[in-house]
Amino acid sequence: MQLLEQVLAPGGWVYASAPPVDATDPGRFQALFGRDSLITALQLLPERPEIARATLHALAALQGTRDDPETDEEPGKILHEHWPEAPPRVVELGWPVRDGELLYYGSADSTPWFLVVLATFDDAELATELEPAWRAAGGWLERALERGGGLVRFGPRRASGGLQHQGWRDTTDPLDPETRGGAIVREDGGAPLLPLADADTQAVAVAALEALTALSGDARFHARAGELRATVQSRFGPETMAVEADGREVRGAGSQLGWLLWADAAPDGSAERLCEPDVLTPWGLRTLSERHPQFDLHGYHRGTVWPFDSWLGWGGLRAAGRSAEAERVRAGVLEAIRGLGGAPELYAVDANGPHRVAIANQVQAWTVGARWALENDWDGRRVVG
C-alpha cells in the first residue's frame, strides 16, 4: 500500500495515476477520473472506505446537470475526467477546455460504476446524503438504455475533440496509429459503426441496476437488471466484443468475458472461452485473444494484460466456479506486478513472461487497488454476488 500515497489526492480520492516516477514513465493521468477513481475505490473499500466516501462526494459534486454536446455532459451523468488546469496535450487535441479547465463527461460506464460503489459501500447515512445524486444517475442509466434499444451505447461525438469510444477501452480514434492499439475494431481492422454497445459497459450496467435495487428498495430495478442480462446473453456470445449500430457483432474473445462473468451476465460458454490459452496467460487475462487478426502484443487494448481488468476476471471466474483458473489469474498478476515493480498500468506477455510497455504508466491507481484486492481475497461483488 506504500504506492497508494503517490496517487492519493489531498481531497482523499485517488488520481488515476501518479506523475512520472522516472524518465521512462509517461505519468499521464494525475487527475480525477470517474471510472478509474471509482474502480480503485471499490478495490480498496474493505481497507480504506474513506477513499470511496471521498470519491463519491467529489464525483457527485461535479455530476452533470444539462445537455452539452461539446463536453458530453448530460443530466445525472458522472464525469470521465476533470483537470482544473488542462495539460497542454489536451488543449492541442482540441478537447473542450474552458478557461483553462477540462470538465469532460465522455464515459459510458462512470455513471454505472458510481451506483455500484455507493451500493457496495452499504452505508444508509451516506446513501441518504447522496440520494439526489444516485437517483439522477439512475435516471441517466434508464434513459441510456431506452435510447440504446435496451443496451448502453456510446457515440458518435457531436463535437470536435473528446473520445469516440467511451467504454473503458476508450480512445479519440480507434484507427489512429498514435493510439497504439486502443479501443475496439473489427476483425478486418475497420472502425465499428457508432453508437456502439461494448460488452464491458453492459456488464457494469447490469451491476448498476442491481445497485439501484439495493439503494431504492424498488424491485423494478431488479427486473430491469434481469431484462438487461437476458438481452446481453442473447446479443453477445463468447466471441462478441461489441454490437454495432446496425446490429453486427464486433468479434473478438478477450477479457470482457471476465466482466460479464463478474456481473453474472455472461452468455453460455463464456468461462470456458475465457480460460483458453489465447486469452488466459500465466500472468493474467489478455484484453484480446492472440488469435485475433488485430492482436498486438503491445496494443493498449488489443492484447496487453491490465491488472485491474484481470482482477474483475478473477472475480468472474470464481463466481463461475472456475476456482483453479481464477487462482492462476490471481497468482499470475501478483507475480507480474512484483516482478515488474511499481504498479504498472498494463504489461505485455510473451513466451518469456511479462514485460513493460512503453506507453504504460508505472504507477496506476487501479493497479495499486488490484494488488491489494487480489492479496486480500476481495472481488467487489457484494451487489451482484
N, C-alpha and C positions, 0 to 999 in steps of 0.2 A: 504493500500500500504506500510505500515511500514515493512512488511516482505520482500518486494522486495529488500531492501538493503542487506539482508542476502544472496541473490542469484545473485546479480549483480556483474559481473566481472570487473576488472579495465579497460578492453577494451570496456566496455559499453554493451556487450551482457550478457545473463544470463547463469549461471551454471545450470545444470539440477536439482540439489538440493543443499541445504545448507549443511555444515558439521554438524555433530551431535550437536543437541541443548541440549540434556541431555542423561543420561545413557541408556535410552530405545530407542534412535533414531539411526538407522543404518547409516544414512547420507552417502550413498554410492556413490553419483554421482555428486560431485563438480568438474565438467569438462564441456567442450563444447561438447554438443550432438547435432547432426544435427536436428533430428526430434523434440526433446524436446525444444531446444532453438528456433526453428522456430515457433512452435505452440505457445509458450509463447509470442514471438514477435508479432504474429498475434493477440493474445488475447488482448494485451496491445497497439496495433497500434494506436487507436484514441487518447490515453492519453500520450503515451511515444513513438512516432515514431522514436526517436533516437536509441531505443533498436533494432528495426527492421533493421535500417540502419547499425548499428554496427554488428549485427548478419549476415546479408547478406554479408558484406565485409569480415568478419572473415571466413565464410564458402567458399566464392569464392576464397580466398587466398589459401585454402587447398583443392580445388577441384581436383578430380582425373585426371590424365593425361596419365596413362598407365594401362595395364593389369597386375595385381599382384594377383594371386590366394591366396597367403598367407594372404594378408590384405583385400581381396575382392575389391581392387581398380580397377576401370575401367575409361576410358576417359569420362569426363563430370559428373561423379558421385559425389554426395555430401556425406561427411563422416557420419559415425554413431557416433563416439566419438573420442576425442583427449585428451590424457593425456601427457603433456610434461614430467612428471615423473610418470610412470605407478605404480599404487598401487600394493603391494605385492600379493594380491589375484589374480590379473590379470596375473602376472608372473607365479604363482603357477599353474594356469589353462592352461598354455601353449599357451596363446594368442601371436600374432606376435609382441612382444616387441623388438624394435631395438634401441640399445644404450640407453636403459632406457626409451624410448618414445613409447607410443602406438598411432598410427595413423591408425584407423580402419574404413573400409567403408562398413561393413556388414549391410546395411539398404536398404529395398526395397522402402521406401517412403520418405526418406530425400530429395531426388532429386525432386520429385513432390512437396513437401512442399516448397522447395526453390522457385520454379516457382510461386506457389500460393501467397506466401508472397510478392515477388517482384511485381507481377501484382496488388495485392491488395493495396500495398503502393501507386501506381498510381503517380509516380514521373518521368517525362520524362527524367530529367537530370540523375537521378540515374539509370534508365533503360538503358540509353545510355552508362553510365560509366561501367555498368556490362553486356553490351551486349555480349562480348565473353563468359562470364560465363553462361548466360541464354541460349544462343544458344548451347553451349556444353551440358548443362543439358537437353535441348530439344532433342538433338541428342541421348543422353543416353536413354531417355524415349522411343523414337521411336524404337531404337534397342531392348530395353527390351520387348516391345510389339511384335515385329517381332519374336524374339526367343521364346517368351511365347505363340505363337499361338493366338495372339490377346488379351492376358491378361498379366499383370505384375506378374512374378513368382520369387520365390527365392529358392536357393539351387539346388543340395546339395553342401555342402562345399567341396572344393578340397584340403584342408589342415587341420592340427590339430588346436585346439583352435577355438576361434571365435563363432559365433552364427549359429545354424542350422535354426532356424526360425527368419526371418528378417523383418516381419511386426512389428507394434507397440507391438503386443503380442509376444515379442521375448524371446528367451531362447537358452542356449547352448545345451540342450537336453530335449525335452518335456516329456520324460519318467523318467527322473532322479528325485527321490523324493526330492532332495535338491532344486529343482527349485520351490517347494511349489505351484504346480498347475499352472505352467507357460505355455504359448503358446497354441497351438491348438492340440486337439486329437480327435480321432473318438469316437463314442458312446461306443464302447467296450473298450476304453482306449488305443488302439493302436496308433502308430505314423502314420500320413498320409504320403503318398508317395510323395517325392520331385522330381522335383520342384513343389512347391505349390503356388496357387493363392488365397490369402485371400481377403475377401470382403472389409476390411478396406483399403487396398492398392489400390484396383480398384477404390474406391470412390475418393481418393485424386488424382489418375492418371487422372480421368475424369476432375476434377477441374484444374489440371495442364495443360491439353490440352486447356481448355478454357483460362487459364492464358497465354499460348503461343499465342493464338489468339489475346489477348489484347496487348501483348508485341510486336508482329511482324506485326500485321495488316494483317496476312495471313489467309484467310478463310479456307485454307486446314486443319488447326488445329481444327477449329470448326467442320469440317466434321469428323475428326478423333475422336473428343470427342463424336459426335453422334454415330459413329460406336461402340466405346467402351461402351457407355451407352446401346446400343441395345444388345451387347454381354453379358454384365453383367446381364441385365434383362432376357435374355434367359437362362443363365447358373446358375444364383443364384436365389433361391427362398427365401421366408421369413424364412425358416428353414435351409438355407445354410450358413455355416461359411466360407467355402473354397472349392476349387476344386483341387483334387489331380492330379498328373501327368498323370494318366490313365483315367481321366475324372470323377472319382467317386466324389460324393459330401461328404464333411465332414459336417454332420448335427449338427445344434445347433443354436437356436434362441438366440439373445443377442444384445448387444449394437452396433454391427456392422451395424444393420439396421439403426441406427441413422446417421452413417457416410454416408450410401448410400442415405438417405433422404437429408442430408446436401448438397450432391453433385448433387442432382436431378438425381440420377441414380438407384433408388430403384425399385425392381420388385413390381407388384401389390400385395396389401395386407400387405406391409411392415409396414406401420404406424399402422395399426390395430394390427399386431402381436407385435410390439414394446410396445404397450400400455397395453398388457395383464399383470396381476399382478405378473406373474413369472419372468418378466423382469423389468417392471416399478414398483419400490418400492416407498414408501412415501419419500425416501431420495435419489433418483437418479436411474440410469439405471444399471442393473447388466450386467457384461461382458458376462455372460452365464446364461441361464434360470435355475431356481431352479428345474425345472422338468427334466433337462438333466441328464443322468446316471453319468456323470463325474462332476456334480456340486459340488463345495466345497465352503462352506460359507466363508472360509478364503483363498481360492485359488487365487493366484496372478492374473491370467487372466480367471479364471473359476468360477466366482460367486461374487467377490467383486464389489464394486462401485468405480469408478475413477472420480473425479470431472471434469477433462479435457475432458474425454470421454463423460460424461453426458452433458457437455457444447455443444459439437458437436451434440449430440442427441437432445438437446433443440432446437438448430437452425434448425435441420432437421424436427422436429415436427411442429415448427412454419411454415416452408416452406410448409409443407403438409396440413396446415390448421387445425391442431390439437392444437388449442391455449390453451384449458383447460388443456390438458395433458402436454403441454410444460411448462405452468406455474407451474404445480405440480413438474416437474423436477427442474425448476429454484429455486422455493421456498424451496424444499426439500434439494437440495445440499447446498444451503446457510445456512439453518438451521443446517445441519450436520457439516459443516465446523466451524460455530460459536460455536456449542456445544462441538466439539472435541478440538478446539483450534489449533493454528498454521495454517498450510496449508498442511494437510495430503495427501500423495501420493494416498492413497486409504483407504477404510474402509469396514467393514463387516456390513450387515444389517440383523437383525433378528426381531422377534416379539417385542423385547424390544427396537428397534431402532438401530441407527448406533453406532458402537464401533470400537476402534482401532484394528489394525492388527499388530502383532509384526514385520513383515518384512517391514512395510511401513515407508518410510522417513517421518518425521514430518513437514518438510518444503520443499515442492517440487515446482519448479518454475511454472509449468503449472497449479498447483492448485492456486497459487497466481494470475496467469493470469485469470484463470477461474472465480475466485471470482469477480475480477474487471469487467470482461466482463458480467457476469450474473447480477451484480448490476447495470450495465450501459447499458443494452439492446443492446449489441454488439455481433452478431453471426459470424462475419468474412466472410459472404457470398457475399461480393461485386463482386467477379469474377463470381460466379455461380448463384447469386440471380437475 
